[in-house]
Amino acid sequence: MDCTRMPFGKHRGRPLSEIPADYLRWVVDNCHNISPRLRAEITQLLNPGAEPPAGSLTTSVCNQWYRTMAVRFHPDKGGSHEAMKAVNAGRELLLQLAGGDAA
């Protein structure tokens, strides 16, 4: 979390850990279009003892889902090419929602 940098605003490029807590609270309360990952990291920084909410979408959860679906729908395992394309598209979407790389 220490290497995450603010992607916008007057603190653009600064590590989150160096940004005043008041500004971070303002970002969480007022910036509704920030990535879920950035929101989670700011929230974790503001509340260090708090656990992420149960069922949070993380890149780990996305990858676990992808592996399960790939085994089930891969053409080499009896699935179809179209089904695997849908699984790949789903993975990309989930990773975007989780704030991870879809590449």
N, C-alpha and C positions, 0 to 999 in steps of 0.2 A: 504494500500500500504506500510506502514511502516514496516510490518512484513515480506515482501517478501525479500528473501535473494538471493544473487548471487549464482547460482548453479555450477559454474565452474570458472576456471582461478585463477589468483593470489589473487583475492578478494573473493574467494569461501567461502560461509557461512556468509559473512558480509551483513547486511541490505543494500538495494539499496541506502537508504538515506545517508549512510556513505561512499559511493564510490565516488571518484572524478568524476566530470562531464565529463572531457576529456576521461576517461576510458569508461564511459557509452556511450558517443558518438561513440567511437571506436567500441564498441560492436554492436551498432545498425547499423553502416555502414559496418562492416566487418564480422559479424557472421550471416550468412544467415540461419543457421539451429536452431536458438533459437525459443522457443515456441512463438506463436502469443501473448499470454498473457504476457510473460516477455517483449517482444518488446513493447507492449502497455504501460506497467507499467513504463518502462524506459523512453519512449517518454513522458508520462504524467509527470514524475518527472523532465525531462529536460525542458518541456514547461507547467508549472503548470496551466496556464490560458486556455490552448487549450482544446477544447471539443474532445471527441473521434469521429472519422469519422462517418458520417451518415451511417447507415446500418452495423455497426461493429458487428461481431459475438461475442456475449458474452454468458456466461452460462445462463443468464436470457432469452435471445432470444432462445437458444437451448431448454430450459425447456418449454417455451411457445409453440414452434413448436411441441415438443413431446406431450404435453397435447392435442393440437388440433388434431394431427394425431392419438393418442391413442383413443380418443373419436370416431373418424371416423372409425378406422379399428379394434377395439377390438372385439374379437370373441363374447363377451356377447352383443355387440351392432350390430351384423349382419356382422361383418368382419370375415376374415379367420385367422386361426392360422399362416399361412405362411405370410400373410400381416403384422401381428403384430410382427413377428420375424424380418421382414424387417424394420419396424418402430423402433424397439429396436436397431437394428444394426446401423440404421441411427443416432439415438440419441448418441450412443457411439462414432461414427465417428465425429459428430458435436462437442461434448464435447471435444474430443481430439484436434480438430482444434481450438477451443476456448481457449484451455489451461486449461480446468477444469477437474475434476475427472469424469471418465466414470463409476465409481462404483455405 
